[in-house]
Amino acid sequence: MNKISYIESKQIRKDVPEFRPGDTVRVYSKIQEEGKTRLQAFEGTVIALKGTGVSRVFTMRRISYGEGVERTFPINSPSIDHIDVVKKGKVKRAKLYYLRKKIGKKGKIEGEDIFRAAPDATPREEGEKQGA
């Protein structure tokens, strides 16, 4: 192993979940404003994954106020706090650039939700009243 690949291997993050194009992902990036640091979430569909190793990046797309917004994030960037996979998409392509031309429901991707509402933790007894 040469020196460059050794240094790059130390920079790769281990806490990144596995996701693919078509998945809906929520990325929490660190934003610094007036000396304070806060987290800003960007949720959208992954339309492309590029690169390998340290230079791996992914492009996300979402519709915001009727306009399509695309953003590219480096996976191993220190400005990304964490990544959550919200929904697994079912697609047959590696690059989903065709979604740029789709409007409304045509731009939706089929898939299964990962985060579902938790069922009621305490089951009700038969004698308990529903309204009280």
PENORRA-V870912 format. One record per backbone hydrogen bond with DSSP energy under -1.0 kcal/mol. NH is the residue of the N-H (numbers start at 1). CO is the residue of the C=O. Records with the same first field share a line. If there is no record, write none. Layout:
# PENORRA-V870912
NH=CO  CO
This chain:
# PENORRA-V870912
6=2
7=3
8=4
9=5
10=6
22=46
23=20
24=87
25=44
26=84
27=42
28=82
29=40
30=79
31=38
33=36
36=33
38=31
40=29
42=27
44=25
45=61
46=23
47=59
48=59
50=57
55=52
56=53
57=50
58=73
59=48
60=71
61=45
62=69
64=67
67=64
69=62
71=60
73=58
75=56
77=74
80=77
81=28
84=26
86=24
87=24
88=112
90=110
96=47
99=96
100=97
101=98
106=103
107=104
108=105
112=88
114=86
115=86
